[in-house]
Amino acid sequence: MIPRVRTGLDGAVTDRFQAFRGLRLGVIANPTSVDQRMVHLVDHLASVEGVTLAALFGPEHGIRADAQDMIGVAADRDAKTGVPVHTLYGPTVESLTPTVEQLDGLDALIFDVQDVGSRYYTFAATMLYAMRAAAPLGLRFFVLDRPNPIGGEIVEGPTIVEGYTSFVGPHPLPIRHGMTVGELALLFRSECSIDVDLTVIRCQGWERSMNWSGTGLHWVLPSPNMPTPETALVYPGGCLVEGTNLSEGRGTTRPFELWGAPWLDPDQLAEPAAWNSGLFLRPCAFQPTFHKHAGKTCFGAQPHVEDPTLFSPVYHYTAQLSQARRQNPERFAWRTEPYEFVSQPIAIDLLYGSDRERRLIESNPTADQLADLRTLWTRDEADFHDRRAPFLLYE
């Protein structure tokens, strides 16, 4: 079957990579950097006459996407091409940005990585940092655009406030931003005043109302715990569990859908009908093979999304975290270990973009108070709809 959507890479293949002829290139890529025939961008560029593939850069999880979360990746050489591979996720915060030495001799950087539509998925941050590094060196910057797998219409959640930016939130965006990486690059260039020669090679056939199944494209895991498009759909809320001592389902086959802890009552979590818009909640039990609560039976409530247009993942998981804390406030705890190179603010505040949501959850909010929080988010969402409008490439 021919996919309905053609990615930016598919367009570059059709154009025989004319835009890159005569250039020494650095490529930011991972296993998702494939065309509709599953040929990788690096393999294409290595065989194109007039193109010099000079350096490869791997985002979080590595260029092969085989490293778990928050695991630094070492520099290497690509086995097929012999090209040096630099990590953009090493042991220090400085490793998140390509260095002058790594960029020396390049004419341009290409970014071709599948994003998942959530602010705290770190690939967009890697793109932003690379754009900033490229600008003063006069490097051109190409983004081979790809669809947002959870659609481009819905915006949800709070925007980051001053003092809460980090690698999981490098720029004030709502948690679910509804943009492609190409559109984000245009927004970053403008709002961050980055003087870089930017070219976005667009997708063809993608519409903002599409979820992944509508694209006809094959799903390639962008990271070890993003196994399916359904994972991406719940991830804007499910990732918030990382900011607690609850398991977010790492070590299972359904991370971020399965979540919980040994002490939770799954029937209570699945009970409130007010949280069930667009989904069914199923009381569940699971046993992580690694990560939090490894080898222990955990209990939670798995969301089964029936209508993605009604499902609000950020609100749903916020309400579920509130319920989980209420069940056993002595055993529930926020993560206080360093998170993505930051010790303070703590992880949950970095994920939300402020301490407002955490403080509300700690107050044991009523359903009405949670609804009021959602109203506050509406203001951020409306503001962002206006901010993003000039940079949207797809109607």
N, C-alpha and C positions, 0 to 999 in steps of 0.2 A: 504494500500500500504506500502511495506517495503521501508524505505528510502534508497537512493543510498549511502549515507554517514553515517558512524557510528562515533559518537563523542568519545572523550576520555572517557567520562563517560560510554558510551555504552560498550567500551572495558573493563572498570573496572568491569562492571556488569557481562559480560561474564566470566571474570577471577575470579568472586566471591570475588573481593576486596582483593585478596591475598597480594597485595603490602602493604596493610594497617593493616594487622593482627598484633596484639601485640602492636599497637601504640596508644598513646593518641593524638587525632587529634583536631586541630583547622581548621575550614572550612570558606573560604571566598566565599560567595554565594549570589545569588539573585533568582528571579523567573525563570531565564533562565537555572538554574542548574538542568535540567531535562533530563532523558534519552528519547529514541524514543517512549516509552510508557507513557511519561509524569509523571513518578515517580521521585520525587525530590531526589537529592543526600543525603540530610539530612535524609530523610525517609529511604533510603537504609542503610546508615551507622548506624542509630539507631537500626536497626534490625540485623546487622551482628555480629555473634559471634566472640569474640576476638578483636573487635574494640571498643575503648572508644571514644565516641564523647564528647569532653570536652568543646569546645567553638565555637561560631559562630561569624563571622565578616561580617558586611554589608558595601558594598562600597557606593558611592554616590547614593542617592535616597532610600537607606535602603535595608534591606534584603528582603523586600516585594516589593521594587521598587515603592512605592506609594508616595514618597516625590518629590516635584517639584525641579527644578534646584536651586542650591545654598541655599537649606534649610537644616540646620543641623538636624541630626537624633539622638534621645536619645538612651541610652543603654536600654536593655529590657531582657526578657526571652522568649525563643521560647515556644509558647503555647502547641505544641504537645509533645515536648521532655523535656521541663523544663531546657534546656541547656541555659546558659547565652549568650546573644547576645551583642557584643560590636560594636559600630559604628566606621567606618573608614571615617566618614564625619560628624564631629561635628562642634561646633562653632569656633574652633581655628585651626590654621595651624598644631599645634601639634597633633590634633585629627586625622590627615590623616594617621598617622603611628601607628601600634599596639605597645603598651607599654610593657616593661619588665614584669610588673605585669600581664597584660592580657595574655602574652605568657608563664607565669610561669607554669611549670609542663607538658607542651606539648612536644611531640616528633617530631611533623611535622605539617606543614600547607598545606592545599589543596586549590588551586585556581581553581574555576570552574565557570566562568562568561562569557557570550557571549559578545564579543567585536563587534565594527561596522566598524573597518578599518580606523579610522581617529585619527591622533595624539592627538587631544584635547578632545576626549572622555575619561573620566578620569579613566576608569577601569584599563588600562595598567599602569597608574601611581600608582594606589593603589597596583597593583601586584609588581611593582618595589620597592616601599617603604616597603612592607611586606617582600620581599626578603632581603632587607638591614637589617631589624629588626631581621629576623630569623638567619642570618649568624653568628653573634657573640655569639649567644646562642646555636649554634650547632644543630639547628632544621633542619630537612629535609624539602624540599619544592617540592610539587607535583603540576604540572599543568595538568589538564584534558583539552586537547586541543579541540578547536571548529573551524569550518570554518570561514574564513574571508568572510562576506556576500557580499562584493563588489568585490571579486576576489583577486587573489594573484599575478597577473602579472603587473598591472599598478601601477606606482609610480608617484605622482604628487605633485608639490608645493615646496616652499622653506624649507630649513632646519634652525633650530633655531641657532642663533648666540650667542656668549657669552654675558651674562647679561640679557637674555630674557627667561631663563628657569623658569618654574612654574608648578603648578599642571596640567595645560592644555598643558604642554610641558616640561616634566621633563628630557628629554634627546634629543639630536639632531637627529630628524627624519624629513623627509618631511611630509607634512600634510596628504597625502594619502600614506601609507607605504607598503601596499600589503603584510602584514605578519599576521600570526595567533598569538594568545597570547603565545602559546608555543614557537614559533620561536622568538618572542620578548623577552621572558624570557631568552633564550639562548644568544641572543645578549646583553641584559642588563648585564647578569652575566659576560660576557667577557669584554665589553667596559666600564663597571662601576667597574670592578675588585671586584666583590662580591664573596667571598669565601663561597658559599652555596652548599650543596648537593642537586642538582636539578635533578628531574626526570620529563620528559614530556611524558605523555601517549597520543600517537598520535591518530588523526582521521584515519579512514580507508575509502578509496574510494574517498577522496577529491582530486581534481586536481586544479592547480592554475588558470586555465581558467574559473572555475565554478563561476557563481553568485549564489545567494541563491536558486533560483528556481531549479537549477540543482542538489541540494543536496537531495531534497525530504523531508527535515526536516520541521517540523512545526515552524513557527515564534512565539516566545514568546517575548513580549515587554521587552527589557532590561532596559528601563526607560520610564517615562510617555509620553515623547515627541519623542519617536522612535517607532511609531505604526506599521510601515510596513518595509519590505526590501527596498522598493522604497525610503523611508525616508533616510535610510542608504546610498543609492546611491547618493543623493544630499547633504548629510550632510557635506562632506569635504569642500564644498563651502558655503552651507547654514548657517553653524555655524558662519561664519564671520559676518553675520548680527547682531549677539549678540554684536559685538563691536561698534554698532551705536545706534542711537535713532529710527531706523526703527523697525517695528515689524518683528520678525522672524517667525510669525505664531503661537506662543504659544497662547493657548486659542482658537485654531481652531482644526479641525480634521486632518489637513495636515500641521503640523509644518515643517518649513524649505523648504517646497515646496511653500506654500503661504507665501509671505513676502511683505512688503511695508509700506506705510504711507499715512495719509489722504491727503497730498499735492502733491503726485506724479501723473504723467501722464502715465497711464498704456500702452497706445498705443505707446508712444515713447519708453518705456522700451522694448516692444516686437518687435520693428522695425528692428534693425540692423541684417541683414542676416549673417554677419560674425561671430556672436556669436552663431549661431544655429546649429553647428556641432553635429549631433547625437540626436537632440531634436527639438520639436516644442515649441514655446513660446506663451502662451495664456494670453492676458490682463485679469486681474481678479480684483474682489472686494471682500472683506471679512471684518468681524467684530469680532475682538477678544473678547472673553467673560472674559478674565483676562489678566494680564501682560501688556505690552506696548500698549497704545492706546485702552485700553479696552472699549468696547461699542461704538467705533467710526468706521466709514467705512474707510477702508484702500484700497489703490490701488497699484497693483504691476503686475508682469509678472510671472506666474507659468510655470516652465519648465516641459514638458512632454517628458521624455527620450524615444527616439525611438531606439537608438543603444548605449548601455552602453560602448561599446569598443571605440566609437568616442567621447563620452561626457566627457568633462574635467571640473568637477564641480568647482575646485578652480579658474581656469581661468574665467569660466562663471560668477561666482558670483563676482569676482573682477571687471570684466567689468561692471556688473550691478550696483555695488556700485558706480563706477566712474560715470556712467550715472545718478544715483539717486542724487549724490551730485551736478553734473552739472546742473540738473534741478532747484534746489533751494538751493544754498550754504548757504543761511541765515537760513534756517530751518533744513537742514541736520546737524547732529552733531555726533561726536565720543562719545562713552560712556566714562565718566571720573570717575564714581563711582568705588569703589573697586571691583575687579573681581577675584573670586577664591582666596581670601585672599591677593591680591596684589593691591596696589594703584598706583604704578609706576614700570614699564611702564604701559601705559593704555591698556585696554582690546584688542583693535585691534592689537596692536604691539605684545602682548603676543600670540595672535592667529596666526599671520603670522610668528612670531619668530624673528622679527626685526621691525624697523620703516621705512624700505625702501618702502614697498608697500603703507603704509599710505601717505608718502610724495609724492609718484607718483600720487596717487588719488587726493591729494590736488592741484596738478599742472594742473588739467584738461587735462589729457593725450590724445593724438590722438590715433587712432587705431594702428598706427605703433609703437607708444611708448608702448602701452600695449603688442603688439607682441614681442617687445624687452624684456619686463619683462619676458615673457614666455620663451624666449631664455636663460635668466639668470637662471631660474628655472631648465632648462635642465641640467646645470652643476651640480647642487645639486642632481638632480635625478640620473644622471649617477654615481656620486660618491657613492650614497647610494646603487645603484644596486650592486656595488662592495663590499661595506661594509656588506651588508646583506647576500651575497652569501654563506658564510661558515655556516650560521645558518638556512638555508632553509631545511625543513623536507619533502617537497612534491615537486615532479617534475611537 
